[in-house]
């Protein structure tokens, strides 16, 4: 089923320009499917698809035969007509990057070749954009389905107009929420699914919890056997697996490396290296403290997030929503879900942005700060349906000390309303996307 993605228009615009388009995202979020469907809609073009997961293809690219492979598949010489080259899992063959650069430079301005690269790791693809193809690349990100996308996946044609895109326009927020009010029951149902199972498209397609668990189990095994085992510097797969378990348990918490090292019985250097690879494969991220505030006594450690709630559920064994609510960990799952919403939102804008958090040494905290210069957007996120005074105080403290923040945002399970006096907007979870 074709699902309109939230940042589809910006990616498709990139497909039509001369630059090399790179799409990054975790395994199985729909990158290849998205490009294949685009190619099908433009069937009159000459498409060449190469997959660097294939050993023969990879070996030929290593042997400097990329141009020869393109000619063979296209059945035409380079320069005769425009060729659209899709290279899947491109990070697995960094030896191809210099060849791509040479071909790009040779035909630059002649509209004869377009490269589209997809990848599920940023290790060598980051080097590609920083070195071999600097100034020649447009980088885009694909994430698991957000709330609106998963609702559309359930065959409901809900609008993808984003509340977050109008976050600084209170009047427009009110109108948007009014427009999607008829969808509230379905959105709340999908939100519950996201808190337990995340947004991998194939997980959403599973009919039962057992099918979802089986898929996630296979996902982790494939990731360990196909991706991790191929990295020479990862020498202990069991340690890596145990680290994934710890990262899942501590998702949404301020990172405490000493506790993790003690639990895993490894060195700090090993932890740093292994965790760095989980981040490089786009399954984990550190959210760092916001440093733009006038307040100086701030916590400096990052918060760590294993980004997909489905993986968190599988690795922790907490796959029952009722039990999850009773454990008190539902708040971390909501944060994790909201972080994915923020990532999808920021991916639609090319301008430089950053997602941070804010916490003073006295314990005053705001869950997420989105820096989109010149503005700053602080978000408090809570699973409760009521307004918690302590969290309101946190937002008010931040707003009082950061003039770049026009409003504070309280994301919860209650009703939409605007507190103009304190500059706080209350946003219901189900309406976010």
RAGIMO-V935699 format. One line per field, one symbol per residue. psi: psi as a letter, one per 40 degrees, with the letter a starting at -180 (. if undefined). Layout:
# RAGIMO-V935699
psi = ???
This chain:
# RAGIMO-V935699
psi = hhhhidfddddddddeaeihhhhiiiifeeddddddddddefeeihhhhhhedhddddddddeffdddddddddfiihedihhhhhhifdeegeeeddddddddddeheefehhhhhiieiecdddddddcdfheehhhiihiihadddddddefhfiiehhdddfdegddddddddddeddedddddddddddddeafhddddeididddddddddddddddddddddehdegegdddddddddddddeheihhgdddddddefiidddddddddddddefeiihhiiheeidhdgiheiihihhdhdddddddeegehddddddeeedddddddddddddddddeehdihihhaihhieeehihdhhhhgheihhhhhhieieihhddddddddddddeheehdiihhhaeaihihgddefhhhhhddei.
